[in-house]
Amino acid sequence: MDNIKGALFDLDGVLVDTAKYHYLAWKRLAEQWGFEFTEADNERLKGVSRMRSLEIIIEIGGLTLSEEEKLRKAEEKNEWYLQYIHQMDHSELLPGAKEYLLQLKAKGVRIALGSASKNAVFILEKVGIADLFDAIIDGTKVSKAKPDPEVFEAGCRELGLKPSECVVFEDAEAGIKAAIAAGVYVIGIGNPAILSEANRVVGGLNDLVS
């Protein structure tokens, strides 16, 4: 970590907890279809794209939808999600997130976001940390979802650094796999049992603030 020149952060579960809003929106959709979508079910959606998430929920409900219906329902879910995140402010930053970003900036480390979210820029602005990022790679810039390494490879390129010069912070198993595939040192945020493939696991960014 002493030689790291770049840091790439996932968004949900690392910097902010927007996962709860995704859950509420997916749960609302499942209820519309007449079945229950639990928090345990929601674990399967971590680090997964919107359309793949929808497909998992359709599988859970035992439904069959046309491609047109899938697109319409994914858009409906996203509209609900946007309604929820419009209410976000700096208080929704996870403990230590802003402090750790500032700590890295003070050391001259370049910072990038690596997230599948198409609402990433909006969320960063709502919580007041958008100006701390040198590069933002989100769902509008990449087409392949984690565990494909595309998002982190693109992040390293935008920072002008080699993967070996960077570190990734991730809370999802798919994100850990993506970072490893990109050749980046990875720190897991969360449960060591779930994130066992990471080079190191901490409870949250607050554990890294010095």
GIVENJO-V66360 format. One record per pair of residues at least 6 apart in sequence whose C-alpha atoms are under 8 Angstrom apart, sorted by sequence separation. I is the first residue (numbers start at 1). GAP is how many residues later the second one is. D is the distance in Angstrom with one decimal. If there is no record, write none. Layout:
i: <I;I>
gap: <GAP;GAP>
d: <D;D>
//
This chain:
i: <9;12;13;30;31;58;104;105;124;144;145;156;170;179;180;189;195;12;30;58;144;156;179;188;45;142;27;121;142;192;27;101;153;156;176;188;191;192;26;27;45;168;187;188;190;191;44;176;186;187;188;189;190;191;138;185;186;187;188;189;190;137;185;186;187;188;189;190;121;187;189;23;54;168;170;172;189;137;167;168;169;170;171;120;137;166;167;168;169;170;171;23;51;119;136;163;164;165;166;167;168;169;170;171;176;37;51;54;113;118;119;135;163;164;167;169;177;111;112;117;118;163;164;173;176;111;112;113;114;115;116;117;118;173;176;51;110;111;112;113;114;115;116;135;172;50;110;111;112;113;114;115;135;171;112;113;134;35;116;152;30;105;147;152;33;146;147;149;150;116;146;147;148;149;153;102;116;147;148;149;152;30;98;101;146;147;149;146;147;149;150;148;149;93;88;92;116;90;91;115;89;90;114;85;88;89;90;114;88;89;86;114;113;112;29;112;29;111;110;26;25;25;25;25;24;22;21;21;21;18;49;48;49;47;17;16;17;16;17;15;16;15;14;13;15;14;49;48;48;47;7;9;11;5;6;7;8;9;10;11;5;6;7;8;9;10;11;4;5;6;7;8;9;10;100;6;8;9;11;100;103;99;96;97;100;11;95;96;97;100;95;96;99;94;95;96;96;96;47;46;47;48;47;46;47;8;8;6;6;6;14;5;14;13;14;8;10;13;6;7;8;9;10;12;5;6;7;8;9;10;4;5;6;7;8;9;10;3;4;7;4;10;1;14;13;14;14>
gap: <6;6;6;6;6;6;6;6;6;6;6;6;6;6;6;6;6;7;7;7;7;7;7;7;8;8;9;9;9;9;10;10;10;10;10;10;10;10;11;11;11;11;11;11;11;11;12;12;12;12;12;12;12;12;13;13;13;13;13;13;13;14;14;14;14;14;14;14;15;15;15;16;16;16;16;16;16;17;17;17;17;17;17;18;18;18;18;18;18;18;18;19;19;19;19;19;19;19;19;19;19;19;19;19;19;20;20;20;20;20;20;20;20;20;20;20;20;21;21;21;21;21;21;21;21;22;22;22;22;22;22;22;22;22;22;23;23;23;23;23;23;23;23;23;23;24;24;24;24;24;24;24;24;24;25;25;25;26;26;26;27;27;27;27;28;28;28;28;28;29;29;29;29;29;29;30;30;30;30;30;30;31;31;31;31;31;31;32;32;32;32;33;33;34;35;35;35;36;36;36;37;37;37;38;38;38;38;38;39;39;40;41;42;43;44;47;48;48;49;51;52;53;55;56;57;59;60;63;64;67;67;68;68;69;75;76;76;77;77;78;78;79;80;81;82;83;96;97;98;99;102;102;102;103;103;103;103;103;103;103;104;104;104;104;104;104;104;105;105;105;105;105;105;105;105;106;106;106;106;106;106;107;108;108;108;109;109;109;109;109;110;110;110;111;111;111;112;113;125;126;126;126;127;128;128;144;147;150;153;155;155;156;156;157;157;158;158;158;159;159;159;159;159;159;160;160;160;160;160;160;161;161;161;161;161;161;161;162;162;162;163;165;166;175;176;190;191>
d: <7.6;5.6;6.9;6.2;7.6;7.1;7.8;7.7;4.8;6.4;7.8;6.2;6.2;7.2;7.1;7.9;7.1;6.0;6.0;8.0;7.7;6.0;6.3;6.0;5.5;6.9;7.2;6.9;6.2;5.8;5.3;7.9;7.3;7.3;6.7;5.6;7.5;7.8;7.5;7.5;7.7;6.5;5.7;7.6;6.9;7.9;7.9;7.1;5.5;5.9;6.1;5.8;6.2;7.1;7.5;8.0;5.5;4.9;4.4;5.3;4.8;6.4;6.5;6.9;5.5;6.3;5.5;6.6;7.6;7.3;5.4;7.5;7.5;6.6;7.3;7.8;7.5;7.0;5.8;6.3;6.0;6.4;5.5;6.4;6.1;6.0;4.8;4.7;5.0;5.1;4.6;6.5;7.9;8.0;7.4;6.8;6.5;7.7;6.7;5.5;6.1;5.9;5.7;5.9;7.2;7.8;7.9;6.7;7.1;5.9;8.0;6.9;5.7;5.7;7.3;6.7;7.6;7.3;5.5;5.7;4.5;5.0;7.2;6.8;6.9;5.2;5.7;6.5;6.7;6.4;5.3;5.0;5.6;5.8;6.1;6.8;7.7;5.4;4.6;4.7;5.1;4.8;4.4;6.2;7.2;7.0;6.3;6.7;5.5;5.6;6.0;6.6;6.6;7.6;7.2;7.3;7.1;6.4;7.8;7.4;7.4;7.7;4.5;6.5;7.9;5.5;5.7;7.9;7.8;6.6;5.6;7.5;7.8;4.3;5.9;7.6;7.8;5.3;5.2;6.2;6.4;7.6;7.1;7.2;7.6;4.2;7.9;5.5;8.0;5.7;7.6;7.4;5.1;6.5;7.7;6.8;7.8;6.9;7.3;7.1;5.3;3.9;5.7;7.3;6.1;4.6;5.9;6.0;6.7;7.5;7.8;6.5;7.2;6.2;7.9;7.2;6.7;7.6;6.7;6.5;5.6;7.6;5.8;5.6;7.8;6.0;6.0;6.2;7.1;7.5;6.5;7.8;8.0;7.5;6.9;6.1;7.3;4.7;6.8;5.9;5.1;5.5;7.1;7.9;5.4;7.6;5.9;6.7;6.8;6.6;6.9;7.8;7.0;7.5;5.3;6.3;6.0;6.3;6.0;7.3;4.9;4.6;5.0;4.7;4.9;5.1;5.8;7.2;6.2;5.8;6.2;5.4;5.7;5.2;6.6;7.6;6.1;7.7;8.0;7.2;7.4;7.9;7.5;5.7;7.0;7.3;7.3;5.3;6.7;5.4;6.9;3.9;6.8;8.0;5.6;7.6;8.0;6.6;5.7;6.0;7.6;7.6;5.9;7.8;6.3;7.4;7.0;7.6;7.1;7.1;7.1;7.5;6.5;7.9;6.2;7.3;7.8;5.9;6.3;5.5;6.2;5.9;6.2;8.0;5.5;4.5;4.9;4.7;4.9;5.5;5.2;5.9;6.4;5.9;6.3;6.7;7.6;7.1;5.5;7.6;6.8;8.0;7.8;6.5;7.8;7.2;7.3>
//
